[in-house]
Amino acid sequence: MPKTQGVAAVQRALAILDTFAGAGSRSLADIARITGLAKPTVMRSLVSLDEAGYVVRLSDGRYALGAKTFQLGTTYRANFNLEQHVLPVLQRLSQETLESSAFHVRERDSRLCLFRVDSPQLVRDVARPTNLAPLDLTSTGQVLQTAHFADRMNDGVHVFVSSGVYDAVTASLSTAVFGHDGALMGAMTVSGPIERIRRADLQALASRLTDASHQLSLVLGAPLPREVGALRIISLPSAETVSP
């Protein structure tokens, strides 16, 4: 097979795998429509992916991700060695704030939720780890697009607040987590129903979030002082603005 054909085949296979982001299963027609590829082309790629274990054909004829993708995801987490450090911090943060907490990383022009702890309250926002979403005007998206270690050192901790962006009923607060040499590791977020966030003491909520992110940054090797420092709350334009 010529080199260019091999590259094109890989690109088609990756495009097909991308269609499963946020979906449990896809039909052949779904995949063809989303990728813009012809059905026979999609079918040939699916057969190869199935044989390699990256997708599996279900009894109803639809396709889902196979065990190999889970193995890759597990390896991804293990290589970054984040889970054992991030999850305990998120668990404490959710216990303290009574809201959901999450840790996102940037994947090109998207944000990926690696870890999440749901609020202990019955009324709460619902999302799943591994969700891939755009780098939008949510507080999480803004952190991943704008956070820089130099700003953290010179201007204190920035906490972004957004509401009604991801959906019409959810508000969130996010701040950056840094690692070795000041590299941006991800965004830590607290989220919940808009009305409950509006009634909350936003300064206290932001303070708990920054304490947690600062603690995690130190564990991950960020060259930060032991004290958190100044806190600046930035309300983002959104469907509804949560005012500090």
C-alpha positions in Angstrom: 0.0 0.0 0.0 1.4 3.4 -0.9 2.4 5.6 2.0 -0.3 8.2 1.3 -3.0 5.6 1.2 -1.8 4.2 4.5 -1.9 7.7 6.1 -5.4 8.2 4.7 -6.6 4.9 6.1 -5.3 5.8 9.6 -7.0 9.2 9.4 -10.3 7.6 8.5 -10.0 5.1 11.3 -9.3 7.9 13.8 -12.2 10.0 12.5 -14.5 6.9 13.0 -13.2 6.4 16.6 -13.8 10.1 17.3 -17.5 9.7 16.5 -18.0 7.6 19.7 -17.1 10.5 22.0 -20.1 11.1 24.2 -22.0 8.2 22.6 -22.5 4.7 23.8 -22.9 3.2 20.3 -23.3 4.3 16.7 -24.9 2.8 13.6 -23.1 2.6 10.3 -25.3 5.4 9.0 -24.5 7.6 12.0 -20.8 7.2 11.5 -21.0 7.8 7.7 -23.0 10.9 8.3 -20.7 12.4 11.0 -17.5 11.6 9.2 -18.7 12.4 5.7 -17.3 9.1 4.5 -19.1 6.6 2.2 -20.7 3.7 3.9 -18.6 1.1 2.1 -15.5 2.9 3.2 -16.7 3.1 6.8 -17.6 -0.5 6.8 -14.1 -1.6 5.7 -12.5 0.5 8.4 -14.9 -0.8 11.0 -14.0 -4.4 10.1 -10.4 -3.6 10.6 -11.0 -1.8 13.9 -13.2 -4.7 15.1 -10.5 -7.2 14.3 -8.0 -5.1 16.2 -10.3 -4.8 19.2 -10.9 -1.0 19.0 -14.6 -1.4 18.2 -17.1 -4.2 18.7 -20.3 -4.9 16.6 -23.3 -5.3 18.9 -26.2 -7.7 18.4 -28.4 -5.0 17.0 -25.9 -4.2 14.3 -24.6 -1.0 15.9 -21.0 -0.4 16.9 -19.4 0.5 20.2 -15.8 1.1 21.5 -13.9 -2.1 22.2 -11.6 -3.2 25.0 -8.5 -1.8 23.4 -9.7 1.8 23.7 -10.3 1.2 27.5 -6.7 -0.2 27.7 -5.4 3.0 26.0 -7.4 5.2 28.4 -6.1 3.3 31.4 -2.5 3.7 30.1 -3.1 7.4 29.5 -4.2 7.9 33.1 -1.3 5.7 34.4 1.3 7.5 32.5 0.3 10.9 33.9 -0.2 9.3 37.3 -2.9 11.8 38.2 -5.7 9.8 39.6 -4.2 8.9 42.9 -3.5 12.6 43.6 -6.6 14.2 41.9 -9.5 12.1 43.2 -8.8 12.5 46.9 -8.7 16.3 46.4 -11.9 16.3 44.4 -13.6 14.1 47.0 -12.7 16.5 49.8 -13.7 19.5 47.7 -17.2 18.0 47.0 -17.6 17.2 50.7 -16.7 20.7 51.7 -18.8 22.6 49.1 -21.6 20.0 48.7 -21.3 20.5 44.9 -19.8 18.4 42.1 -16.1 18.8 41.4 -14.1 17.8 38.3 -10.7 17.9 36.7 -10.4 18.7 33.0 -7.4 18.7 30.6 -7.0 20.3 27.2 -7.1 18.1 24.1 -6.4 20.4 21.2 -9.6 22.5 20.7 -11.6 20.5 23.3 -11.7 19.9 27.0 -11.7 16.4 28.4 -13.1 15.5 31.8 -10.6 13.0 33.3 -12.0 12.8 36.9 -15.3 13.8 38.5 -17.0 13.5 41.9 -20.7 14.1 42.0 -22.4 16.3 44.6 -23.8 14.4 47.6 -27.1 16.4 47.1 -30.0 15.0 45.3 -30.4 18.0 43.0 -27.1 18.3 41.1 -25.6 18.7 37.7 -24.9 15.4 35.9 -21.9 14.6 33.6 -19.6 11.7 33.0 -15.9 11.4 33.2 -14.3 11.1 29.7 -16.8 13.6 28.3 -15.2 15.6 25.5 -16.6 19.2 25.1 -15.6 22.3 23.2 -13.3 25.0 24.6 -16.2 27.3 25.2 -17.2 30.2 27.5 -17.6 27.9 30.5 -15.3 28.6 33.4 -13.5 25.4 32.6 -13.0 26.3 29.0 -11.6 29.7 29.9 -9.1 28.4 32.3 -7.7 25.9 29.8 -7.5 28.7 27.1 -6.1 31.5 29.2 -4.2 30.3 32.3 -0.5 31.0 32.5 1.9 30.4 35.3 3.4 33.8 35.1 0.0 35.4 35.6 -0.5 33.1 38.6 2.7 34.3 40.2 2.2 38.0 39.3 -1.5 38.5 39.7 -2.7 35.8 42.1 -5.2 33.1 41.7 -7.8 33.6 38.9 -11.2 32.0 39.5 -13.6 32.1 36.5 -17.3 31.9 37.1 -19.9 31.1 34.4 -23.6 30.2 34.3 -26.0 28.9 31.7 -23.3 28.2 29.1 -22.9 24.4 29.1 -26.6 24.1 29.8 -29.3 26.4 30.9 -29.4 25.3 34.6 -25.7 24.9 35.6 -23.2 27.3 37.0 -19.5 26.6 37.6 -16.3 28.0 39.1 -12.9 27.0 37.8 -9.2 27.7 38.4 -5.9 26.3 37.1 -3.8 23.5 38.3 -0.1 23.7 37.6 2.7 21.2 37.7 6.4 20.9 37.3 8.1 24.0 35.7 4.7 25.8 35.9 3.1 23.7 33.2 -0.7 23.9 33.0 -1.9 20.5 34.1 -5.6 21.2 33.9 -8.6 23.0 35.3 -10.3 22.2 38.6 -14.1 23.0 38.6 -16.9 23.2 41.1 -20.4 23.1 39.5 -24.0 23.0 40.5 -27.5 24.3 39.9 -27.5 28.0 39.0 -29.9 29.0 41.8 -27.9 27.2 44.5 -24.6 28.7 43.3 -26.3 32.2 43.2 -27.4 31.8 46.8 -24.0 30.5 48.0 -21.2 32.6 49.4 -19.2 32.9 46.2 -16.1 34.1 47.9 -16.1 31.2 50.3 -16.7 28.7 47.4 -13.9 30.2 45.4 -11.6 30.1 48.4 -12.2 26.4 48.9 -11.6 25.8 45.2 -8.3 27.7 45.2 -7.1 25.9 48.3 -7.8 22.6 46.7 -6.1 23.5 43.4 -3.1 25.0 45.2 -2.7 21.9 47.2 -2.8 19.7 44.1 -0.4 22.0 42.2 2.1 21.7 45.0 1.8 17.9 45.0 2.3 17.9 41.2 5.6 19.8 41.6 4.5 23.4 40.8 7.1 26.0 42.0 4.5 27.9 44.0 4.8 29.5 47.5 3.2 27.6 50.3 0.6 30.3 50.8 -2.2 30.6 48.2 -2.0 34.3 47.8 -4.5 36.8 46.4 -7.7 35.7 44.9 -9.5 37.3 41.9 -13.0 36.3 40.8 -13.7 36.8 37.1 -17.4 36.6 36.1 -17.8 35.6 32.4 -20.5 36.8 30.0 -23.1 34.1 29.8 -26.8 33.4 29.5 -27.1 34.3 33.2 -24.3 36.0 35.1 -23.4 34.8 38.6 -22.3 38.0 40.4 -19.6 37.8 43.1 
